[in-house]
Amino acid sequence: METQKPTIEQILTKMKGSMNGELPKVIELASEKMPEMVYEQIRSNVFAMPENGALENETRTLIYLGIAIETESKTCIKAILNKAKAQNISKDKLIETYKVTHYAESSRIMGNAELLFEEI
């Protein structure tokens, strides 16, 4: 038996519920102009963050936040912060995620200096 595909309205309602009542503007626009992209985004979400995955939802949200910060995606940062609020993730955990992200970036810069240190 084939399951019925949810409507865009159903998807947006569920997304709002998981994001502290706020949708990213790009999702709202895509739902009007290119609804198939919203379906693709949801498919990717389910693939990357399955309900019974190995990582807890909070852990996945914090990883996603760190990557959004690292890639300078303000839309993703805002969306993930809304998700973190909906999940009641503490300020301390958000700050620690930032610290880990900062450390990863500084480690990347350190690694990039290998040739410099070899030559001087």
Salt bridges, closest charged atoms under 4 A:
GLU22 OE1 - LYS78 NZ 3.43
GLU40 OE2 - ARG43 NH2 2.64
GLU58 OE2 - LYS93 NZ 2.62
GLU105 OE2 - ARG108 NH2 2.46
